[in-house]
Amino acid sequence: MNLKKFYFSLLFVFFAFSINAEELKNNNSSNAFNVYTGMFDFSDDGKSSTLIGFQHQNENLNRDTFLGNLSPITGGLFTADNAGYIYTGVQAQYKVGALNITPSFTPGLYHEGDGKDLGHMIEFKSEVQLSLNLSQNSELGFSYNHISNASIGDKNPGANSYMFNFIKNF
């Protein structure tokens, strides 16, 4: 009789753990990493430079709003001229079949290095990204952004950039 209870308990425990493992598998894709490269300030021949960057999105913090599904993002980019921009902000994601349209707004801190003087340390990045699903967990995309200080500095030349993106969900 005790042996039957033991086997029944063992079966119950394995069943319970298999449910939790399946739930964990489904929740593991809550982080998205975006690695990108492109041209910083391509519209200014004198100060254009190549760039490389990364971005993290935690989908556990998504919120449904009147603007759609919003989630926080954090990242940084660095140029070949030793300029850098670190940021945190919010992005929305709209899906049209396999196409993803992702606008974002991110305030951040800019360091000029040997690159373009944007007029202030505090800058704001507005971006739109178009990406296609390669698989359930990865996307390939193209994005365009504008970085500006919204005239809080003595000057506000701004910078327009384009990037090629690879997004991976974990």
QUIRAUR-V95544 format. One record per backbone hydrogen bond with DSSP energy under -1.0 kcal/mol. CO is the residue of the C=O (numbers start at 1). NH is the residue of the N-H. Records with the same first field share a line. If there is no record, write none. Layout:
CO: NH ; NH
//
This chain:
1: 5
2: 6
3: 7
4: 8
5: 9
6: 10
7: 11
8: 12
9: 13
10: 14
11: 15
12: 16
13: 17
14: 18
15: 19
16: 20
17: 21
18: 22
19: 23
20: 24
21: 25
22: 26
23: 27
24: 28
30: 59
31: 170
32: 57
33: 168
34: 55
35: 166
36: 53
37: 164
38: 51
39: 162
40: 49
41: 44
44: 48
49: 40
50: 80
51: 38
52: 78
53: 36
54: 76
55: 34
56: 74
57: 32
58: 61
59: 62
63: 70
65: 68
68: 65
69: 93
70: 63
71: 91
73: 89
74: 56
75: 87
76: 54
77: 85
78: 52
79: 82
81: 114
83: 79
84: 111
85: 77
86: 109
87: 75
89: 73
90: 105
91: 71
94: 101
96: 99
98: 133
99: 96
100: 131
101: 94
102: 129
103: 92
104: 127
105: 90
106: 125
107: 88
108: 123
109: 86
111: 84
112: 115
121: 110
123: 108
124: 148
125: 106
126: 146
127: 104
128: 144
129: 102
130: 142
131: 100
132: 140
137: 169
138: 134 ; 135
139: 167
140: 132
141: 165
142: 130
143: 163
144: 128
145: 161
146: 126
147: 159
148: 124
149: 152
159: 147
160: 42
161: 145
162: 39
163: 143
164: 37
165: 141
166: 35
167: 139
168: 33
//
